[in-house]
Amino acid sequence: MHFTKMHGLGNDYLYVYGMVPPDINELSRRLSDRHFGAGSDGMVYICPSEVADFMMRIFNADGSEAMMCGNGIRCVGKYVYDRGLTNKTTLFIETLSGVKELKLQVADGVVSAATVDMGAAEVEDDLIVRTVLLDVACTPVSVGNPHAVLFVDDAKTAPVTELGSLIEHHPLFPGGVNVEFVQVLSDHELRMRVWERGSGITMACGTGACASVAAAVSKGLCPFGEAITVHLDGGDLCITVDEGFSVTMTGPAETVYEGEVQL
């Protein structure tokens, strides 16, 4: 099987063009292993679509399927354009959370970045999550997949490893949840670290950055309709949330290497 390792701000996946195999859950677990596999946060399959230009399906490092991946969808745009599978710079990509519009930024014939229309974020009232470690307040947000946003004094020292797994599997979130630890640097800058559902700590999470800005805007910490920079472990994303809570995200997409694996 041929695959391409790509990443958006260090959030890396193995990309395959073709139909999803029946053993995808075991395959994603095996190949994502950073010691005995290729090493990644999961696998992304790019498939034909009856309602969009392409379809993406995302499988986490633990074999579970994700509904949406903001960093992953930018890499899908780069994959199909750079390989001549399309000449469009505006694409519609089918995901399990709906069809997303993708505008590609092309330089010297290759995609360097993309802007994604993520649709409307749904921000809920804060919850108190009680864990064996401590009780914390979080803001539940959906951007096609579920997030729990925690505002902290210092993202660098936040207990991401200790608390992330406890919240991901908490009974309040029966399907699991992505957990963001967010420090407000200014009204136009956030610092975020993330525990991703099914993958653990990752370098970046595009949907998590969108959820964090939506939560911050809802609390009056950031303004509507203006670009907010989110600093992640792997780099920066630019997020805008309008007054109807529609979200756009802009960030890079990069190819790491091409590989083949004997199945």
Secondary structure, 3 states (H helix, E strand, C coil): CEEEEEEECCEEEEEEECCCCCCHHHHHHHHHCCCCCCCCCEEEEEECCCCCCEEEEEEECCCCEECCCHHHHHHHHHHHHHCCCCCCCEEEEEECCEEEEEEEEEECCEEEEEEEEEEECEECCCEEEECCCCEEEEEEEECCCEEEEEECCCCCCCCHHHHHHHHHCCCCCCCCCEEEEEEEEECCEEEEEEEECCCEEECCCHHHHHHHHHHHHHCCCCCCCCCEEEEECCEEEEEEECCCCEEEEEEECEEEEEEECCC
